[in-house]
Amino acid sequence: MTEFLAALSAQGPRVRGLAASVVERVFKRKEFVVLPQTHHSFLKGLSLYKRRPDKRYSLVDCISMEAMKGHGLREALTNDRHFTQEGFVALMRG
């Protein structure tokens, strides 16, 4: 959710409002699980970030990847090639 909102933050008031509404709807749906950011998840993401100095992974990507690994998820609703570089299947095309 953090990266989604960050990506749309400069798109003006209308898009920002729509993005915020999407996030609010996701939080209300039982089909979605939104994991909270914790000290532990931050440190796990930071560890991956440090282990991949040759990549351009953002810390948010690293935290997401570690959370997905921890939950046994292999498919990512993204077009971000960083996820495929880390062995995930990107479900969107860029």
C-alpha positions as CSV (number, residue, x, y, z in Angstrom):
1,M,0.0,0.0,0.0
2,T,2.9,2.3,0.8
3,E,4.5,2.0,-2.6
4,F,1.1,2.2,-4.4
5,L,0.3,5.5,-2.7
6,A,3.9,6.8,-3.2
7,A,3.7,6.0,-7.0
8,L,0.5,8.1,-7.3
9,S,1.4,10.9,-4.9
10,A,2.4,13.4,-7.6
11,Q,-0.6,12.8,-9.8
12,G,-2.8,15.6,-8.4
13,P,-5.7,15.7,-6.0
14,R,-8.1,13.6,-8.0
15,V,-5.8,10.7,-8.5
16,R,-4.6,10.9,-4.8
17,G,-8.2,10.8,-3.7
18,L,-8.9,7.8,-5.8
19,A,-5.7,6.0,-4.7
20,A,-6.6,6.6,-1.0
21,S,-10.1,5.2,-1.7
22,V,-8.6,2.1,-3.3
23,V,-6.4,1.5,-0.2
24,E,-9.4,2.0,2.1
25,R,-11.4,-0.5,0.2
26,V,-8.6,-3.1,0.3
27,F,-8.4,-2.8,4.1
28,K,-12.1,-3.5,4.3
29,R,-12.1,-6.6,2.1
30,K,-11.6,-10.0,3.8
31,E,-10.0,-11.4,0.6
32,F,-6.9,-9.2,1.2
33,V,-4.4,-9.5,4.0
34,V,-2.5,-6.3,4.6
35,L,0.5,-6.9,6.8
36,P,1.6,-4.2,9.3
37,Q,5.1,-2.8,9.1
38,T,7.0,-3.9,12.2
39,H,10.5,-3.5,13.5
40,H,11.1,-7.2,12.6
41,S,9.8,-6.8,9.0
42,F,11.9,-3.7,8.6
43,L,15.0,-5.4,9.7
44,K,14.3,-8.5,7.4
45,G,13.9,-6.1,4.5
46,L,17.0,-4.2,5.4
47,S,18.9,-7.5,5.5
48,L,17.9,-8.4,1.9
49,Y,18.6,-4.8,0.8
50,K,22.2,-5.2,2.2
51,R,22.6,-8.7,0.6
52,R,21.8,-7.3,-2.9
53,P,24.1,-4.4,-3.4
54,D,24.2,-5.1,-7.2
55,K,20.4,-4.6,-7.5
56,R,18.3,-1.5,-7.5
57,Y,15.7,-2.9,-5.1
58,S,14.0,-0.3,-2.9
59,L,13.7,-1.0,0.8
60,V,9.9,-1.3,0.3
61,D,10.5,-4.0,-2.4
62,C,12.8,-5.8,0.0
63,I,10.3,-5.7,2.8
64,S,7.5,-7.0,0.5
65,M,9.7,-9.7,-0.9
66,E,10.7,-11.0,2.6
67,A,7.0,-10.9,3.7
68,M,6.0,-12.8,0.6
69,K,8.7,-15.4,1.2
70,G,7.6,-15.8,4.8
71,H,4.0,-16.5,3.6
72,G,5.0,-18.9,0.9
73,L,3.8,-16.6,-1.9
74,R,5.5,-16.8,-5.3
75,E,3.2,-14.6,-7.4
76,A,3.3,-10.8,-7.2
77,L,0.7,-8.4,-8.5
78,T,3.3,-6.2,-10.0
79,N,5.2,-5.4,-13.2
80,D,8.3,-4.6,-11.3
81,R,11.2,-6.7,-12.7
82,H,12.9,-6.6,-9.4
83,F,10.5,-9.3,-8.2
84,T,11.2,-11.5,-11.1
85,Q,15.0,-11.1,-10.5
86,E,14.3,-12.4,-7.0
87,G,12.4,-15.4,-8.3
88,F,8.8,-14.3,-8.1
89,V,6.3,-14.4,-10.9
90,A,5.1,-10.9,-11.9
91,L,1.4,-11.1,-12.8
92,M,1.3,-7.8,-14.6
93,R,3.1,-6.7,-17.8
94,G,5.1,-3.5,-17.9
